[in-house]
Amino acid sequence: MATFLEEHTRSCGRTGIVPVFVLSYFLETMMRKRSGNAMKIYKTLAISFVLVALILSHVMCASVAFAYCNMLWGIQYAGYSAPADVAFLLILPYMLGIIAALVIAYVFWKNYRKQR
């Protein structure tokens, strides 16, 4: 395993960026050990990504509400010509993030159930 890490640091040039395949490699080696803590890693990751999705949904509501109120003020006082409904376009990137987090959480939960 030390040779794998040495090869990786030589190929990446000590940038500090850890690619996904390196993380998955260590996750798989931990899962092969079949210890009690290693089997709960998938469960912890699944719960963490569900929490990320919940936080993203709350941030989405707050930012869309702020943008909508800002657009209403701009239409009334600053002469904006776009309708206030444009603020709802902010939902799209947040929804993509929420869906991605939930899919990742589902995959981790499925792997946890498979390891039990």
N, C-alpha and C positions, 0 to 999 in steps of 0.2 A: 504494500500500500504506500510505503514511503516513496518508492520509485514512481508510482503514478502521480503523486503530488509534485515531485521534483520535475517530472516531465511537463506537467501542467504549468508550473510556474515559469519554466523556461520558455514554453510556447506562448504564454500570455504576456510575458515581460513584466511581471510584478505590478500590474495595474490595479490590483485589489478587486477586480471584478471576478466573481465566481460564476461561471456558466451553469446553466440548469443541469447539464449532464453530470457535473461534479457533485452537485447536491443530491441528485437522484442516485448516484453511485454510492455515496455514503449512507443514504437512507436505505438502500437495498442491503448493504452490508450489515447495517444495524438490524434490519428485519430478519436476516438470516440467523442471527444469534438466538432469536426466539425468547429473549428475556421479557419479563413482565413490563418493564419500562419501554422497551423497544416496540412492543405491540401497541402501546397506547399513543405512539407518535402520530399515527394516522388519525386517531380520534381527536387529538389536540389540534392538529392542523385543520381538520374539518370544522371544528367548533370555531377556530380562529377565523376561517374564511367566512363563516356565517356571520360572525360579529363584524367583519369588514363590510359585508353586504348591508348589514343593518346600519352601520355608521354612514355608509355612502348614501343610503336612502334618506337618512335624516339631514345630511348635508345638502342633498339634492333639493329637498323641500325648502330648506332655508334659503339657498341661493336662488331658486326659482321665484320664491316669494319676494325676495329683495329686488331681483331684476324686474319683476312685474310692477312692483311699487315704484321703482325708479323710472320705468317706462311711462307709467301713468303720470308721474310728476313732470317728466320731460315733455309729454304731449300737452299737458295743461299749461306749463309755464315756460318751457324752453323751446317750444316749437318743433318737437320731433314729428316726423311725418310717418314713421312706421307704426303699425298698430301695436298695442300692448301685448297682444298674443305672441309676438316674436320672442318674448321672454321664455315661452314654453319650449323653445328649441334647445334650451339648456338641459332639458331632460334627456336628450339622446346620448351624450357621452356618459352621463351618470348611469343610465340604464344599461349601457354596454358593460360598464364596470361591475354593476350589480349582478348582471347575468353571468359574466365571467367568474366572479367570486363564488356564486352559487354552484356553477358547474364544477369548479375546482373542489369545492366543499363536498359535492356529491361523489366525485371520484375518490377523494380521500376517505369518505365514509364507507363507500363500497369496498375499498381495499381493507379498511379496518374490519368490516364484517367478514370479509373473506379470510383474514388472518386468524379470526377467533376460532 
